[in-house]
Amino acid sequence: MKTVAVVGSQWGDEGKGKVIDYLATQADVVIRGQGGNNAGHTLVVGGKKFALRLIPSGVLNPNIVNVIGNGIVFDPKGFLEEIEMLNKDDIDTRNIKISDRAHVVFPYHKELDALAEEARGDNKIGTTKKGIGPCYMDKTERSGIRICDLMDKDIFAQKLKPQIEAKNKLATNIYGKEAMFDFETIYNEYLEYADKIRHYVADTSVIVYDAIKAGKKVLFEGAQGTLLDLDLGTYPYVTSSHPVSGGFAVGAGVGPNMIKDVVGIVKAYTTRVGEGPFVTELDNEIGEQIRQQGREFGTVTGRARRCGWFDAVIVKYAARVNGLTSISFMLLDVLTGFDKINICTAYKMGDKIINDFPASLEDLAKCEPIYEELDGWNEDITGVEKFEDLPENAKKYISRIEELVGVNVDMVSVGPNRTQTIIRKNIFC
């Protein structure tokens, strides 16, 4: 069985797109199974940047089947905008499949997302206001509208009408707004989307299952990161789905025993977007230097990311809950030029030493990092092709992280391009 899941092992933005793009050159099928267009992957191929939000990263390879699985919340408008963007660059988008079981994001989801975030005031959670959370709420409430419903205009009308009525009541009675949503407008708009996406729609669970049983190489593409997981992340500052390896099987419609290897994507430092405690955050010149050198601004939102030293407590936690079999270490080149580099090996809370990531954000906010200081390096590593040719201090940095996390680093990224990747072990074996 040749199946690999790629999972973000921090708060997202670890550089998953580049690794997925690299692995996709060897894959037959790439599938996304959770989240929506609130997550962005940036790929750099031949000097050209592609910002993908919903479409799997394998789309740049014309020989790959790209699957948008049942666990996705699907924004038709956003999808078609991505298709248009790719087609302008002569990227073939015909080999994309959308699950007929995926739930659909509507304008009322986006509006209510923004209203809810505004109502939270100082307690905002940092939503991207793409309607992802409200769409998952409808899914959980069992009132959502799926792609298969959208494909039948009569069933779609039957299911949309009560949703419009309910959402207008919510807007007026809870948020004090006028009725915001018109049935005819949304119905007609989405019927047009239905016609444009119909040829992409399929039972993707069958496609993925058959590919695995046939011995094909299948890549499960993760979005966001472990600490944004609804159950296992820094709740409530999390997403509305499960970006851990266990969520991939559900979101793809196959059994968990069909995922053989789990590659954790780990940034050489730590970043976070939005609210919530961040133990190793550097709100100083060093943090700003990391931000500028790493170009740490969101693919989707453009927001500046919070930056800090590498947190081994977090990544050790991610290794445990995801069952990581390998690590891909990203953006090592960003740390070039620092005289000293710190690794957080544990937390201190009062008189206690904490080695495992706590559930309580109140406890996490009280934690201070326990650092181990290592010597940095000044050599330009962006052209290094072999691990042995990295500066000695860079190799020591990686080796120490392997010791702390308990997982081997099998890939090292030394620059944004696909070719700027050191391969220590073939992942698809």
C-alpha positions in Angstrom: 0.0 0.0 0.0 1.5 3.3 -1.1 -0.5 6.0 0.8 0.9 9.1 2.5 -0.9 11.7 4.6 0.7 15.1 4.9 -0.3 16.9 8.1 0.5 20.3 9.6 2.2 19.8 12.9 2.0 23.3 14.4 -0.6 26.0 13.9 -0.7 25.7 10.2 1.3 27.7 7.6 4.1 25.2 7.9 4.8 24.9 4.2 2.6 21.9 3.4 2.0 23.1 -0.2 5.6 22.7 -1.2 5.9 19.2 0.2 2.6 18.2 -1.3 3.7 19.6 -4.7 6.9 17.6 -4.4 5.2 14.4 -3.4 2.5 14.9 -6.1 5.1 14.4 -8.8 5.2 10.8 -7.6 1.5 10.4 -6.8 -1.5 9.2 -8.9 -4.2 10.7 -6.7 -4.1 13.7 -4.4 -7.1 14.3 -2.0 -8.2 17.0 0.3 -10.6 15.9 2.9 -11.2 18.7 5.5 -11.6 22.4 5.8 -12.5 24.8 2.9 -11.1 27.8 1.2 -10.1 29.3 4.5 -6.8 27.5 4.2 -4.2 28.4 1.6 -1.2 26.7 0.1 1.3 28.6 -1.9 3.3 26.6 -4.6 6.3 28.0 -6.4 7.0 26.2 -9.7 9.4 27.6 -12.3 9.5 31.0 -10.5 5.7 31.3 -10.7 3.5 31.4 -7.5 0.2 29.7 -7.3 -2.0 30.3 -4.3 -4.5 27.4 -3.9 -7.3 27.5 -1.4 -9.6 24.7 -2.2 -8.2 22.8 -5.1 -5.7 20.1 -4.2 -2.0 20.9 -4.8 -1.6 18.1 -7.3 -3.5 20.1 -9.9 -0.2 21.5 -11.4 0.5 17.9 -12.6 -1.8 17.0 -15.5 -1.5 13.3 -14.8 -2.9 13.4 -11.3 -6.5 12.9 -10.2 -7.3 15.7 -7.7 -10.1 14.9 -5.3 -12.1 17.3 -3.1 -13.4 14.9 -0.6 -16.6 14.6 1.4 -15.1 16.2 4.5 -14.7 19.5 2.7 -17.1 22.4 2.9 -17.3 23.5 -0.7 -17.6 27.1 -1.9 -18.6 26.9 -5.6 -17.8 30.6 -6.2 -14.3 30.3 -4.7 -13.7 27.1 -6.6 -14.6 28.6 -10.0 -12.4 31.6 -9.3 -9.5 29.2 -8.7 -10.3 27.3 -11.9 -10.2 30.6 -13.8 -6.9 31.6 -12.2 -5.3 28.3 -13.1 -6.7 28.3 -16.7 -5.2 31.7 -17.3 -1.8 30.0 -16.8 -2.7 27.2 -19.0 -3.0 24.7 -16.1 -5.3 21.8 -17.1 -8.1 21.5 -14.5 -10.1 18.7 -16.1 -8.8 16.0 -13.7 -10.6 17.4 -10.6 -13.3 15.4 -8.8 -15.7 16.9 -6.2 -17.4 14.6 -3.7 -21.2 14.5 -4.1 -21.3 14.3 -0.3 -19.4 17.5 0.4 -21.4 20.3 2.0 -21.9 23.6 0.2 -21.0 27.0 1.6 -23.6 29.7 0.9 -23.6 33.5 1.2 -25.6 33.3 4.5 -22.8 31.2 6.0 -20.2 34.0 5.2 -22.4 36.8 6.5 -23.3 35.0 9.7 -19.6 34.1 10.2 -18.7 37.8 10.1 -21.6 38.8 12.3 -20.7 36.2 14.9 -17.1 37.3 15.0 -18.1 40.9 15.4 -20.4 40.0 18.2 -17.6 38.3 20.1 -15.8 41.6 20.6 -12.7 41.1 22.6 -13.3 37.3 22.6 -13.0 37.0 18.8 -11.4 33.7 17.5 -9.8 35.0 14.4 -12.1 33.4 11.8 -11.3 34.1 8.1 -15.1 34.9 7.6 -15.3 32.4 4.7 -18.4 30.8 6.2 -16.6 27.6 7.1 -17.7 27.4 10.8 -21.4 28.1 10.0 -21.4 25.6 7.2 -20.0 22.9 9.5 -22.6 24.0 12.1 -25.4 23.2 9.6 -23.7 19.9 8.7 -23.6 18.9 12.4 -27.2 20.2 12.9 -28.2 18.0 10.0 -29.7 20.8 8.0 -26.9 21.4 5.5 -27.1 21.2 1.8 -24.7 18.9 0.0 -23.4 18.8 -3.6 -25.7 16.0 -4.5 -28.6 18.2 -3.4 -27.3 21.1 -5.5 -27.3 18.8 -8.6 -31.1 18.5 -8.5 -32.9 21.8 -8.8 -36.1 20.6 -7.1 -34.4 19.0 -4.2 -32.2 22.1 -3.9 -35.1 24.4 -3.8 -36.9 22.3 -1.2 -33.8 22.4 1.1 -32.8 26.0 0.5 -36.1 27.6 1.4 -36.2 26.7 5.1 -32.5 27.6 5.3 -33.1 31.1 4.0 -36.0 31.5 6.4 -34.0 30.3 9.4 -31.0 32.4 8.6 -33.0 35.6 8.1 -34.6 35.0 11.6 -31.1 34.5 13.0 -29.9 37.8 11.4 -32.9 39.8 12.7 -33.6 38.2 16.1 -30.0 37.6 17.2 -27.9 40.2 15.4 -30.6 42.9 15.0 -30.2 43.1 11.2 -32.8 43.4 8.5 -33.7 40.2 6.6 -30.5 39.7 4.6 -31.0 36.7 2.3 -33.2 36.4 -0.7 -34.2 32.9 -1.9 -34.5 33.6 -5.6 -31.2 35.4 -5.8 -29.2 32.7 -4.0 -31.2 29.9 -5.8 -30.5 31.2 -9.3 -26.9 32.0 -8.5 -26.2 28.5 -7.2 -28.0 26.8 -10.1 -25.5 28.5 -12.4 -22.7 27.2 -10.2 -24.2 23.7 -10.3 -24.2 23.7 -14.1 -20.5 24.8 -14.2 -19.3 22.2 -11.7 -21.5 19.3 -12.7 -18.9 17.5 -14.8 -16.5 17.5 -11.8 -18.9 15.8 -9.4 -18.4 12.1 -8.5 -18.5 9.6 -5.7 -15.0 10.3 -4.7 -14.9 7.7 -1.9 -15.0 5.0 -4.6 -12.3 6.7 -6.6 -9.9 6.9 -3.7 -10.7 3.3 -2.5 -10.2 1.8 -5.9 -7.0 3.7 -6.4 -5.6 2.4 -3.1 -6.7 -1.2 -3.8 -5.1 -1.0 -7.2 -1.7 -0.2 -5.6 -1.6 3.4 -6.8 0.2 6.1 -4.9 -2.4 8.2 -3.0 -1.5 11.4 -1.2 -3.8 12.8 1.5 -3.3 16.6 1.6 -3.7 18.3 4.9 -4.8 21.8 5.4 -4.2 24.0 8.5 -2.5 22.3 11.4 -2.7 20.0 14.4 -3.2 22.8 16.9 -6.2 24.1 14.9 -8.0 20.7 15.3 -11.5 21.0 16.7 -10.8 18.4 19.4 -7.1 18.4 19.8 -6.1 22.0 19.1 -6.0 25.2 21.2 -9.8 25.3 21.6 -11.7 27.6 21.0 -9.1 29.2 18.8 -9.4 26.4 16.3 -10.9 25.5 12.9 -14.2 23.7 12.6 -12.8 20.4 11.2 -10.1 17.8 12.0 -6.8 18.6 10.3 -5.1 15.6 12.0 -4.4 12.3 10.4 -7.5 10.7 12.0 -9.7 13.2 10.2 -8.2 12.4 6.8 -9.8 9.0 6.6 -13.3 10.3 7.5 -12.9 13.3 5.1 -11.8 11.0 2.3 -14.4 8.3 2.8 -12.0 5.4 3.5 -10.9 3.4 6.5 -8.0 4.5 8.7 -6.0 1.4 7.9 -5.7 2.7 4.3 -3.2 5.4 5.4 0.3 3.9 5.7 2.6 6.8 6.4 2.0 10.2 8.1 4.4 13.0 7.3 4.4 15.9 9.7 5.2 19.3 8.1 7.2 21.2 10.7 8.5 24.8 10.4 12.0 25.4 11.6 10.5 28.0 14.0 6.9 28.6 15.2 4.2 30.8 13.9 0.6 31.5 14.7 -2.3 33.5 13.2 -5.1 34.9 15.3 -5.8 34.9 19.0 -4.7 32.6 21.9 -1.6 31.9 24.0 1.7 31.3 22.3 4.4 30.2 24.7 7.5 30.9 22.5 6.2 34.1 20.8 8.9 36.7 20.2 7.2 40.1 20.3 10.5 41.9 19.7 13.2 42.5 17.0 14.0 38.9 16.7 10.4 38.0 16.0 10.1 40.7 13.4 13.3 39.5 11.8 11.9 36.0 11.5 8.7 37.4 10.1 10.4 39.5 7.4 12.9 36.8 6.4 10.2 34.2 6.3 7.7 36.4 4.6 5.2 35.4 7.3 2.0 36.8 6.0 -1.1 34.7 5.3 -1.8 33.3 1.8 -5.5 33.9 2.1 -5.8 36.8 4.5 -2.5 38.7 4.2 -2.4 38.9 8.0 1.0 39.1 9.6 1.8 35.9 11.5 3.0 35.9 15.1 6.5 34.4 15.2 8.6 32.6 17.8 11.3 30.0 18.5 10.8 26.3 17.7 8.5 24.7 20.3 9.4 21.0 20.7 6.5 20.5 23.1 4.0 21.2 20.4 5.7 19.1 17.7 6.1 16.1 20.2 2.4 16.4 20.8 1.7 16.5 17.1 3.8 13.4 16.6 1.7 11.5 19.2 -1.8 12.5 18.1 -1.0 12.1 14.4 1.2 9.0 14.6 3.9 10.7 12.6 6.2 8.4 10.8 8.4 11.2 9.3 9.1 14.9 9.5 9.6 17.4 6.6 11.5 20.3 8.1 10.6 23.6 6.4 12.1 27.1 6.0 15.4 26.2 7.6 17.0 29.0 5.5 15.0 31.6 7.3 17.1 31.0 10.4 20.4 31.8 8.6 22.1 34.8 10.2 21.1 34.3 13.8 24.1 34.0 16.2 22.1 32.0 18.7 18.9 29.9 18.1 16.7 28.6 20.9 14.6 25.5 21.1 11.8 25.3 23.7 12.2 21.8 25.3 9.6 22.1 28.0 7.3 24.6 29.8 7.5 26.0 33.2 4.2 26.9 35.0 4.9 28.2 38.5 7.0 25.5 40.2 6.0 22.8 37.7 7.8 21.6 34.7 5.4 20.6 31.9 6.6 18.3 29.1 3.2 17.6 27.5 0.9 20.1 25.8 -1.9 21.2 28.2 -5.6 21.2 27.3 -6.4 24.3 29.3 -5.6 27.6 27.6 -5.6 29.2 31.0 -2.8 26.9 32.0 -1.0 27.4 28.7 -1.2 31.2 29.1 0.7 30.8 32.4 3.5 28.8 30.9 7.0 30.1 30.2 9.4 28.4 27.8 12.4 26.5 28.9 15.0 27.1 26.3 18.0 25.2 25.1 20.4 27.5 23.3 22.3 26.4 20.2 24.8 28.2 18.0 23.5 29.5 14.7 25.1 29.7 11.3 25.7 32.4 8.7 26.4 30.3 5.6 23.9 30.6 2.7 22.1 27.2 2.5 19.7 27.9 -0.3 21.8 26.0 -2.8 22.6 23.0 -0.6 21.5 19.7 -2.1 22.8 17.2 0.4 22.3 17.0 4.2 26.0 16.4 4.7 26.7 19.8 3.1 24.7 21.8 5.5 26.6 23.9 8.0 27.5 21.9 11.1 25.3 24.0 13.4 22.3 23.5 11.1 22.8 19.8 11.2 23.1 19.9 15.0 19.9 21.9 15.2 18.0 19.3 13.2 19.5 16.4 15.1 18.5 17.9 18.4 14.9 18.3 17.2 14.8 14.7 16.1 15.9 13.7 19.6 13.3 15.8 21.3 10.4 14.9 19.1 11.3 11.2 18.5 10.7 11.3 14.7 13.2 11.3 11.9 13.6 14.4 9.7 13.5 12.9 6.2 13.1 16.1 4.1 14.7 19.5 4.7 13.5 22.7 2.8 16.2 25.3 2.2 14.2 27.6 -0.1 10.8 28.2 -1.6 11.3 26.4 -4.9 10.5 22.7 -5.4 14.2 22.0 -6.2 15.4 23.5 -2.9 14.6 20.4 -1.0 17.1 17.9 0.6 15.7 14.4 0.5 17.1 12.0 3.1 14.6 9.3 2.5 12.1 8.5 -0.2 8.6 9.0 1.4 6.6 7.1 -1.3 8.3 3.8 -1.0 
